[in-house]
Amino acid sequence: MVRFILFGIFVAFSGFLSAQVVLDEGKVLYDITYDSLSPSLKSNMGYLAKDAAMYFKGTKSRTEMGVGPFGKNVTINDQDAKTLTILLNVFNKKMAMVKTDSEMVAFKNMMIKDSLPTEVIVTGETKKILGYI
């Protein structure tokens, strides 16, 4: 009887474990909402993206996003070739940029380096600016 119960448990769990599916091709659709925009940005919501789509197959992916009424942005990532291709169609002007992974890492590092302050001095001093302390 114990063997029968153990066999039943084994069959139940093996069926559950084999139900895991690996996706190697598909499409993901995004709806983009902006809940916490400042009042000044809410008046410009028509210029913001409303949706996006990502397509993937194997080691390649493609992301498409509208740039409001201005055009469309397409990003293609090829993990085999280690490249990122950005296609812009803004105001009917088409532009393309192809970058390797190493170029993107170097660009990211440059942006981080340029955006960080070189020296921070803590004074403990407070000031009232536009009514806020």
C-alpha positions as a printed Julia matrix, in Angstrom:
133×3 Matrix{Float64}:
  0.0    0.0     0.0
  2.85   2.41    0.84
  4.48   1.67   -2.5
  1.22   2.52   -4.29
  0.93   5.86   -2.46
  4.59   6.74   -3.13
  4.16   5.81   -6.79
  1.05   8.06   -7.01
  2.92  10.97   -5.43
  5.86  10.45   -7.81
  3.57  10.43  -10.86
  1.73  13.54   -9.66
  4.93  15.51   -9.07
  6.66  14.35  -12.25
  3.66  15.54  -14.27
  3.79  18.9   -12.51
  7.54  19.31  -13.04
  7.39  18.42  -16.72
  4.69  21.06  -17.26
  7.3   23.82  -17.2
  7.48  25.3   -20.69
 10.49  27.19  -22.06
  9.48  29.94  -24.44
 11.9   30.66  -27.27
  9.55  32.76  -29.39
  6.78  35.15  -28.5
  5.26  38.59  -28.26
  4.74  40.74  -25.16
  2.38  43.73  -25.32
  2.64  46.57  -22.8
  0.08  49.22  -21.93
  1.83  52.25  -20.46
  0.06  54.42  -17.92
  1.33  57.47  -16.09
 -0.26  57.68  -12.65
  2.03  60.06  -10.77
  2.83  62.79  -13.27
  3.19  66.36  -12.11
  0.48  68.77  -13.32
  2.88  70.35  -15.8
  3.62  66.96  -17.38
 -0.04  65.89  -17.43
 -0.76  68.59  -19.97
  1.81  66.93  -22.28
  0.56  63.34  -21.89
 -0.37  63.22  -25.58
  3.33  63.22  -26.41
  4.13  60.2   -24.21
  4.08  56.57  -25.34
  0.82  54.69  -24.69
  1.93  51.16  -25.54
  4.9   49.04  -26.54
  5.47  45.62  -28.05
  8.4   43.25  -27.63
  8.99  40.34  -29.97
 11.56  37.65  -29.21
 12.86  34.58  -30.96
 15.89  32.65  -29.77
 18.61  35.13  -28.86
 17.11  38.09  -30.72
 14.51  40.6   -29.57
 12.77  43.62  -31.04
 11.03  46.33  -29.03
  8.71  48.85  -30.69
  7.41  51.96  -28.97
  5.64  54.99  -30.31
  7.08  58.41  -29.57
  3.71  60.14  -29.21
  2.59  61.74  -32.46
  6.2   62.2   -33.55
  7.08  58.74  -34.79
  8.35  55.35  -33.71
 11.37  53.88  -31.91
 12.52  50.32  -32.67
 15.32  48.61  -30.74
 16.75  45.3   -32.0
 19.0   43.28  -29.7
 21.1   40.44  -31.15
 22.8   38.52  -28.35
 24.74  36.28  -30.74
 26.37  39.21  -32.56
 26.4   41.26  -29.3
 24.89  44.27  -31.06
 22.1   46.72  -30.34
 20.42  48.44  -33.29
 18.25  51.49  -32.68
 15.95  52.66  -35.48
 14.21  56.01  -35.14
 11.52  57.4   -37.38
 10.78  60.87  -36.04
  9.0   63.5   -38.13
  9.52  61.15  -41.13
 13.29  61.39  -40.71
 14.77  57.93  -40.44
 17.91  57.36  -38.38
 19.78  54.21  -37.37
 22.53  53.43  -34.9
 24.32  50.12  -34.39
 26.39  49.65  -31.24
 28.26  46.69  -29.81
 27.9   45.59  -26.2
 31.33  47.0   -25.33
 30.42  50.38  -26.85
 27.19  50.46  -24.83
 29.04  49.63  -21.59
 31.62  52.35  -22.33
 28.81  54.84  -23.01
 27.03  53.89  -19.78
 30.24  54.29  -17.79
 30.89  57.68  -19.38
 27.36  58.85  -18.52
 27.73  57.7   -14.92
 31.14  59.32  -14.61
 29.92  62.62  -16.09
 26.75  62.73  -13.99
 28.35  62.19  -10.6
 29.61  65.21   -8.67
 33.34  65.21   -8.1
 33.11  66.5    -4.55
 30.34  66.67   -1.95
 30.68  68.96    1.06
 28.16  68.44    3.85
 27.56  71.78    5.57
 24.39  71.09    7.55
 23.04  74.43    6.25
 19.4   74.68    5.1
 17.79  77.22    2.78
 14.23  78.1     1.91
 13.67  77.82   -1.86
 10.24  78.52   -3.39
  8.66  78.17    0.02
 10.19  74.75    0.71
 12.87  73.94    3.26
